Amino acid sequence: MDTGFSLAALREGLMFYIVLIVSLCIHEWAHAFTADRLGDDTPRRDGRVTLNPIAHMDLFGSVIFPLVCIFVIPGGFLFGWGKPVMINPSNFADRKRGDVITTLAGPMSNLALALLAAVIGGIVFRSEPRALELVQLVLTLNVALAVFNLIPLPPLDGGVLMRHAVGMSEEMFYNISRWSMIVLLIAINIPPIRQLLGMIMAIVSWPFAMLFQLVAG
């Protein structure tokens, strides 16, 4: 019994980790690709306009932290992040517009993956019901990534959007960014805040789940 449980836990953990890394890397690639298309060659010079996951992985956020969460403290908070894509908004024809579009590209790529999971997963499910577990994982994880990154707190994507919305200075943005991630990691483990995030994610997931059921028949 112990061996079976361990093998099942290993399988589920590895599946979660692989989907997480793929989703994180596509998120970062979307930032890089969009900036490049809008005229900023910084991501291309940094080697970030690629789907090679190694280019987008952060040692702590993409390897150490998620693997510890999955295999050392299972049942706890599971998350991770990729290496931030560096951009130079001065290279955009319209600095603010280019920065906003590039910022939105990351979360939108995760919602696009959730959409693909709903549609393609629904088609595959018709002939292979066992695909449901993977479909649910891809869908829920990418919705979670999109919602999490849109939290209006620097240096998250939502924080960048908020900076433009309220006219926050770059100095204040970077000063807040120094401590905000530590505060955020603590805050999302506080039950009421975690429940609120869970409710938002459930609301965002609902149309994708309905689409999956419609396609799956």
C-alpha positions in Angstrom: 0.0 0.0 0.0 2.8 2.4 0.9 4.6 1.8 -2.4 1.4 2.3 -4.4 0.7 5.6 -2.6 4.3 6.8 -3.1 4.1 6.0 -6.8 0.8 7.7 -7.2 2.1 10.8 -5.3 5.2 10.8 -7.5 3.1 10.6 -10.7 0.7 13.4 -9.6 3.6 15.6 -8.4 5.6 15.2 -11.7 2.5 15.9 -13.8 1.8 19.0 -11.8 5.4 20.2 -12.1 5.5 19.6 -15.8 2.3 21.5 -16.5 3.4 24.3 -14.2 6.7 24.7 -16.0 5.2 24.6 -19.4 2.5 27.2 -18.3 5.1 29.5 -16.7 7.4 29.3 -19.7 4.6 30.1 -22.2 3.6 33.0 -19.9 7.1 34.5 -20.0 7.5 33.7 -23.8 4.3 35.7 -24.4 5.7 38.7 -22.7 9.0 38.4 -24.7 7.2 37.7 -28.0 4.8 40.6 -27.7 7.5 43.1 -26.7 9.6 41.9 -29.7 6.7 42.4 -32.0 6.0 45.9 -30.7 9.5 47.0 -31.4 11.6 46.2 -28.3 14.5 43.9 -29.2 15.6 43.5 -25.5 14.0 40.1 -25.0 15.4 38.8 -28.3 18.9 40.0 -27.3 18.4 38.2 -24.0 17.4 35.0 -25.7 13.8 35.1 -24.4 11.8 34.9 -27.6 11.9 31.1 -27.5 9.7 28.3 -26.2 12.8 26.6 -24.8 11.9 26.3 -21.1 15.5 26.6 -19.9 15.5 30.3 -21.1 12.6 31.1 -18.9 13.3 29.1 -15.7 14.3 30.7 -12.5 16.4 28.4 -10.2 14.4 29.2 -7.1 10.9 30.0 -8.5 10.9 27.3 -11.2 12.9 24.5 -9.6 13.6 24.6 -5.8 10.4 26.3 -4.5 7.8 24.3 -6.5 9.6 20.9 -6.1 9.8 21.5 -2.3 6.1 22.4 -2.2 5.2 19.3 -4.2 7.3 16.6 -2.7 8.4 17.9 0.7 5.3 19.7 2.0 2.5 18.2 -0.1 -0.9 19.5 0.5 0.4 23.0 1.2 0.7 26.0 -1.1 1.8 25.0 -4.6 3.1 27.7 -6.9 6.2 29.0 -8.8 7.4 31.6 -11.2 9.6 32.1 -14.2 12.5 34.4 -14.8 11.1 37.9 -15.5 11.4 39.2 -19.0 13.4 42.4 -19.2 11.9 45.0 -21.5 12.8 48.6 -22.5 9.5 50.5 -23.0 11.4 53.4 -24.6 11.7 51.2 -27.7 7.9 51.1 -28.1 6.3 53.5 -30.5 3.8 54.3 -27.7 5.6 53.6 -24.4 2.5 53.2 -22.2 0.5 51.3 -24.7 3.3 48.9 -25.5 4.1 48.3 -21.8 0.4 47.5 -21.1 0.0 45.2 -24.0 3.2 43.4 -23.2 2.2 43.0 -19.6 -1.3 41.7 -20.5 0.2 39.1 -22.9 1.4 36.9 -20.0 -1.9 36.4 -18.2 -3.8 36.2 -21.5 -1.5 33.4 -22.6 -2.5 31.4 -19.6 -6.2 32.0 -20.3 -5.6 30.9 -23.9 -4.1 27.7 -22.5 -7.1 27.2 -20.4 -9.3 27.7 -23.4 -7.3 25.2 -25.4 -7.5 22.7 -22.6 -11.3 23.1 -22.5 -11.7 22.7 -26.3 -9.1 20.1 -27.1 -9.6 18.3 -23.8 -13.3 18.0 -24.5 -12.7 16.5 -27.9 -10.1 14.0 -26.5 -12.4 13.2 -23.5 -15.0 11.7 -25.9 -12.7 8.8 -26.7 -10.3 8.9 -23.7 -12.1 9.7 -20.4 -8.8 9.3 -18.5 -7.7 12.6 -20.0 -10.0 14.4 -17.6 -7.3 14.6 -14.9 -4.8 16.3 -17.2 -7.5 18.6 -18.6 -8.6 19.8 -15.2 -5.0 20.4 -14.1 -4.1 22.4 -17.2 -7.3 24.4 -16.9 -7.2 25.2 -13.2 -3.5 25.8 -13.0 -3.5 28.3 -15.9 -6.5 30.1 -14.5 -4.7 30.3 -11.2 -1.6 31.7 -12.9 -3.7 34.4 -14.7 -5.6 35.4 -11.6 -2.4 35.4 -9.4 -0.4 37.5 -11.9 -3.2 40.1 -12.2 -3.2 40.9 -8.5 -2.6 44.6 -8.4 0.7 44.5 -6.5 4.2 45.2 -7.8 6.1 43.5 -9.4 3.2 41.3 -10.6 1.6 42.0 -14.0 -1.4 43.5 -12.2 1.0 45.8 -10.4 2.4 47.1 -13.7 -1.2 47.7 -14.9 -2.0 49.5 -11.6 1.2 51.7 -12.0 -0.1 53.0 -15.3 -3.7 53.3 -14.1 -2.8 55.5 -11.0 0.3 57.1 -12.4 2.7 55.5 -9.9 6.3 56.6 -10.2 8.9 54.0 -11.2 10.8 54.7 -7.9 7.7 53.9 -5.8 7.0 50.8 -8.0 10.4 49.3 -7.4 10.4 50.3 -3.7 7.2 48.4 -3.2 8.5 45.5 -5.3 11.3 44.9 -2.8 9.0 43.5 -0.1 5.7 42.8 -1.8 6.4 39.2 -2.9 7.3 38.2 0.7 4.1 39.9 2.0 2.1 38.3 -0.8 3.5 34.8 -0.1 2.5 35.2 3.6 -0.9 36.7 2.7 -2.0 34.0 0.4 -1.6 31.5 3.2 -4.0 33.4 5.4 -7.3 31.4 5.2 -9.7 34.4 4.4 -7.4 35.7 1.6 -6.8 32.2 0.2 -10.5 31.6 0.2 -11.1 34.9 -1.6 -8.6 34.0 -4.3 -10.1 30.6 -4.6 -13.5 32.1 -5.1 -12.2 34.4 -7.8 -10.4 31.5 -9.5 -13.6 29.4 -9.4 -15.6 32.2 -11.1 -12.9 32.6 -13.8 -12.8 28.9 -14.3 -16.5 28.5 -14.7 -16.9 29.4 -18.4 -14.0 27.2 -19.3 -15.5 24.3 -17.4 -18.9 24.9 -19.1 -17.1 25.0 -22.5 -15.4 21.7 -21.8 -18.7 20.0 -20.8 -20.3 21.4 -24.0 -17.5 20.1 -26.3 -17.2 16.8 -24.4 -20.9 16.2 -24.9 
